[in-house]
Amino acid sequence: MNWIISLFTIALADWTFILNVLCLHLILPGII
């Protein structure tokens, strides 16, 4: 059961990172 939670946490972290990058790209399109 723990590995399912681990995978979910990793996936959630990946999505958070991707969303942060997208937000930064929208805010600072000229730099990134």
PDB file with SEQRES, HELIX, SHEET and CRYST1 records, atoms N, CA, C and O in Angstrom:
SEQRES   1 A   32  MET ASN TRP ILE ILE SER LEU PHE THR ILE ALA LEU ALA          
SEQRES   2 A   32  ASP TRP THR PHE ILE LEU ASN VAL LEU CYS LEU HIS LEU          
SEQRES   3 A   32  ILE LEU PRO GLY ILE ILE                                      
HELIX    1 AA1 ASN A    2  ILE A   27  1                                  26    
CRYST1    1.000    1.000    1.000  90.00  90.00  90.00 P 1           1          
ATOM      1  N   MET A   1       0.832  -1.204   0.000  1.00  0.00           N  
ATOM      2  CA  MET A   1       0.000   0.000   0.000  1.00  0.00           C  
ATOM      3  C   MET A   1       0.873   1.264   0.000  1.00  0.00           C  
ATOM      4  O   MET A   1       0.504   2.276  -0.595  1.00  0.00           O  
ATOM      5  N   ASN A   2       2.007   1.201   0.655  1.00  0.00           N  
ATOM      6  CA  ASN A   2       2.860   2.389   0.756  1.00  0.00           C  
ATOM      7  C   ASN A   2       3.392   2.837  -0.596  1.00  0.00           C  
ATOM      8  O   ASN A   2       3.552   4.033  -0.843  1.00  0.00           O  
ATOM      9  N   TRP A   3       3.667   1.875  -1.469  1.00  0.00           N  
ATOM     10  CA  TRP A   3       4.229   2.254  -2.774  1.00  0.00           C  
ATOM     11  C   TRP A   3       3.208   3.022  -3.596  1.00  0.00           C  
ATOM     12  O   TRP A   3       3.578   3.877  -4.401  1.00  0.00           O  
ATOM     13  N   ILE A   4       1.913   2.725  -3.402  1.00  0.00           N  
ATOM     14  CA  ILE A   4       0.870   3.478  -4.111  1.00  0.00           C  
ATOM     15  C   ILE A   4       0.875   4.929  -3.640  1.00  0.00           C  
ATOM     16  O   ILE A   4       0.784   5.858  -4.443  1.00  0.00           O  
ATOM     17  N   ILE A   5       0.981   5.105  -2.331  1.00  0.00           N  
ATOM     18  CA  ILE A   5       1.027   6.461  -1.774  1.00  0.00           C  
ATOM     19  C   ILE A   5       2.280   7.186  -2.263  1.00  0.00           C  
ATOM     20  O   ILE A   5       2.244   8.378  -2.568  1.00  0.00           O  
ATOM     21  N   SER A   6       3.387   6.444  -2.332  1.00  0.00           N  
ATOM     22  CA  SER A   6       4.639   7.043  -2.805  1.00  0.00           C  
ATOM     23  C   SER A   6       4.502   7.515  -4.246  1.00  0.00           C  
ATOM     24  O   SER A   6       4.889   8.634  -4.582  1.00  0.00           O  
ATOM     25  N   LEU A   7       3.947   6.651  -5.097  1.00  0.00           N  
ATOM     26  CA  LEU A   7       3.755   7.018  -6.501  1.00  0.00           C  
ATOM     27  C   LEU A   7       2.849   8.232  -6.618  1.00  0.00           C  
ATOM     28  O   LEU A   7       3.110   9.136  -7.412  1.00  0.00           O  
ATOM     29  N   PHE A   8       1.779   8.251  -5.823  1.00  0.00           N  
ATOM     30  CA  PHE A   8       0.844   9.371  -5.870  1.00  0.00           C  
ATOM     31  C   PHE A   8       1.538  10.663  -5.454  1.00  0.00           C  
ATOM     32  O   PHE A   8       1.341  11.712  -6.067  1.00  0.00           O  
ATOM     33  N   THR A   9       2.350  10.572  -4.406  1.00  0.00           N  
ATOM     34  CA  THR A   9       3.073  11.754  -3.927  1.00  0.00           C  
ATOM     35  C   THR A   9       4.050  12.258  -4.975  1.00  0.00           C  
ATOM     36  O   THR A   9       4.153  13.463  -5.206  1.00  0.00           O  
ATOM     37  N   ILE A  10       4.773  11.327  -5.615  1.00  0.00           N  
ATOM     38  CA  ILE A  10       5.735  11.717  -6.653  1.00  0.00           C  
ATOM     39  C   ILE A  10       5.006  12.359  -7.829  1.00  0.00           C  
ATOM     40  O   ILE A  10       5.450  13.378  -8.359  1.00  0.00           O  
ATOM     41  N   ALA A  11       3.891  11.764  -8.234  1.00  0.00           N  
ATOM     42  CA  ALA A  11       3.119  12.308  -9.350  1.00  0.00           C  
ATOM     43  C   ALA A  11       2.612  13.703  -9.004  1.00  0.00           C  
ATOM     44  O   ALA A  11       2.638  14.609  -9.837  1.00  0.00           O  
ATOM     45  N   LEU A  12       2.148  13.866  -7.760  1.00  0.00           N  
ATOM     46  CA  LEU A  12       1.637  15.161  -7.319  1.00  0.00           C  
ATOM     47  C   LEU A  12       2.759  16.197  -7.332  1.00  0.00           C  
ATOM     48  O   LEU A  12       2.554  17.336  -7.753  1.00  0.00           O  
ATOM     49  N   ALA A  13       3.939  15.801  -6.874  1.00  0.00           N  
ATOM     50  CA  ALA A  13       5.086  16.712  -6.861  1.00  0.00           C  
ATOM     51  C   ALA A  13       5.462  17.104  -8.289  1.00  0.00           C  
ATOM     52  O   ALA A  13       5.775  18.262  -8.564  1.00  0.00           O  
ATOM     53  N   ASP A  14       5.427  16.111  -9.203  1.00  0.00           N  
ATOM     54  CA  ASP A  14       5.747  16.401 -10.600  1.00  0.00           C  
ATOM     55  C   ASP A  14       4.760  17.403 -11.177  1.00  0.00           C  
ATOM     56  O   ASP A  14       5.154  18.343 -11.867  1.00  0.00           O  
ATOM     57  N   TRP A  15       3.475  17.203 -10.896  1.00  0.00           N  
ATOM     58  CA  TRP A  15       2.458  18.115 -11.415  1.00  0.00           C  
ATOM     59  C   TRP A  15       2.639  19.509 -10.839  1.00  0.00           C  
ATOM     60  O   TRP A  15       2.473  20.504 -11.545  1.00  0.00           O  
ATOM     61  N   THR A  16       2.985  19.584  -9.544  1.00  0.00           N  
ATOM     62  CA  THR A  16       3.207  20.881  -8.917  1.00  0.00           C  
ATOM     63  C   THR A  16       4.366  21.603  -9.599  1.00  0.00           C  
ATOM     64  O   THR A  16       4.293  22.802  -9.867  1.00  0.00           O  
ATOM     65  N   PHE A  17       5.449  20.847  -9.878  1.00  0.00           N  
ATOM     66  CA  PHE A  17       6.616  21.425 -10.543  1.00  0.00           C  
ATOM     67  C   PHE A  17       6.259  21.913 -11.939  1.00  0.00           C  
ATOM     68  O   PHE A  17       6.654  23.007 -12.344  1.00  0.00           O  
ATOM     69  N   ILE A  18       5.505  21.091 -12.677  1.00  0.00           N  
ATOM     70  CA  ILE A  18       5.104  21.454 -14.038  1.00  0.00           C  
ATOM     71  C   ILE A  18       4.229  22.706 -14.023  1.00  0.00           C  
ATOM     72  O   ILE A  18       4.405  23.603 -14.848  1.00  0.00           O  
ATOM     73  N   LEU A  19       3.285  22.761 -13.080  1.00  0.00           N  
ATOM     74  CA  LEU A  19       2.407  23.928 -12.991  1.00  0.00           C  
ATOM     75  C   LEU A  19       3.208  25.177 -12.641  1.00  0.00           C  
ATOM     76  O   LEU A  19       2.947  26.254 -13.177  1.00  0.00           O  
ATOM     77  N   ASN A  20       4.180  25.037 -11.746  1.00  0.00           N  
ATOM     78  CA  ASN A  20       5.018  26.181 -11.380  1.00  0.00           C  
ATOM     79  C   ASN A  20       5.796  26.685 -12.586  1.00  0.00           C  
ATOM     80  O   ASN A  20       5.898  27.892 -12.807  1.00  0.00           O  
ATOM     81  N   VAL A  21       6.345  25.757 -13.365  1.00  0.00           N  
ATOM     82  CA  VAL A  21       7.100  26.148 -14.563  1.00  0.00           C  
ATOM     83  C   VAL A  21       6.186  26.861 -15.556  1.00  0.00           C  
ATOM     84  O   VAL A  21       6.569  27.865 -16.156  1.00  0.00           O  
ATOM     85  N   LEU A  22       4.965  26.328 -15.723  1.00  0.00           N  
ATOM     86  CA  LEU A  22       4.023  26.956 -16.654  1.00  0.00           C  
ATOM     87  C   LEU A  22       3.659  28.358 -16.186  1.00  0.00           C  
ATOM     88  O   LEU A  22       3.586  29.287 -16.990  1.00  0.00           O  
ATOM     89  N   CYS A  23       3.429  28.511 -14.879  1.00  0.00           N  
ATOM     90  CA  CYS A  23       3.085  29.833 -14.346  1.00  0.00           C  
ATOM     91  C   CYS A  23       4.236  30.804 -14.564  1.00  0.00           C  
ATOM     92  O   CYS A  23       4.022  31.949 -14.962  1.00  0.00           O  
ATOM     93  N   LEU A  24       5.462  30.345 -14.302  1.00  0.00           N  
ATOM     94  CA  LEU A  24       6.627  31.204 -14.518  1.00  0.00           C  
ATOM     95  C   LEU A  24       6.754  31.579 -15.983  1.00  0.00           C  
ATOM     96  O   LEU A  24       7.102  32.713 -16.315  1.00  0.00           O  
ATOM     97  N   HIS A  25       6.470  30.618 -16.864  1.00  0.00           N  
ATOM     98  CA  HIS A  25       6.576  30.872 -18.298  1.00  0.00           C  
ATOM     99  C   HIS A  25       5.546  31.915 -18.731  1.00  0.00           C  
ATOM    100  O   HIS A  25       5.810  32.731 -19.614  1.00  0.00           O  
ATOM    101  N   LEU A  26       4.363  31.878 -18.096  1.00  0.00           N  
ATOM    102  CA  LEU A  26       3.328  32.858 -18.434  1.00  0.00           C  
ATOM    103  C   LEU A  26       3.684  34.234 -17.887  1.00  0.00           C  
ATOM    104  O   LEU A  26       3.426  35.252 -18.529  1.00  0.00           O  
ATOM    105  N   ILE A  27       4.285  34.258 -16.684  1.00  0.00           N  
ATOM    106  CA  ILE A  27       4.614  35.534 -16.055  1.00  0.00           C  
ATOM    107  C   ILE A  27       5.852  36.158 -16.700  1.00  0.00           C  
ATOM    108  O   ILE A  27       5.892  37.364 -16.947  1.00  0.00           O  
ATOM    109  N   LEU A  28       6.864  35.323 -16.969  1.00  0.00           N  
ATOM    110  CA  LEU A  28       8.116  35.833 -17.527  1.00  0.00           C  
ATOM    111  C   LEU A  28       8.432  35.153 -18.853  1.00  0.00           C  
ATOM    112  O   LEU A  28       9.384  34.377 -18.932  1.00  0.00           O  
ATOM    113  N   PRO A  29       7.652  35.429 -19.897  1.00  0.00           N  
ATOM    114  CA  PRO A  29       7.840  34.736 -21.170  1.00  0.00           C  
ATOM    115  C   PRO A  29       9.160  35.091 -21.853  1.00  0.00           C  
ATOM    116  O   PRO A  29       9.682  34.299 -22.637  1.00  0.00           O  
ATOM    117  N   GLY A  30       9.694  36.258 -21.565  1.00  0.00           N  
ATOM    118  CA  GLY A  30      10.908  36.684 -22.243  1.00  0.00           C  
ATOM    119  C   GLY A  30      12.168  36.052 -21.676  1.00  0.00           C  
ATOM    120  O   GLY A  30      13.184  35.952 -22.364  1.00  0.00           O  
ATOM    121  N   ILE A  31      12.099  35.620 -20.408  1.00  0.00           N  
ATOM    122  CA  ILE A  31      13.303  35.099 -19.753  1.00  0.00           C  
ATOM    123  C   ILE A  31      13.412  33.592 -19.929  1.00  0.00           C  
ATOM    124  O   ILE A  31      14.478  33.077 -20.267  1.00  0.00           O  
ATOM    125  N   ILE A  32      12.317  32.893 -19.702  1.00  0.00           N  
ATOM    126  CA  ILE A  32      12.351  31.428 -19.746  1.00  0.00           C  
ATOM    127  C   ILE A  32      12.038  30.953 -21.166  1.00  0.00           C  
ATOM    128  O   ILE A  32      12.015  29.750 -21.423  1.00  0.00           O  
TER     129      ILE A  32                                                      
END                                                                             
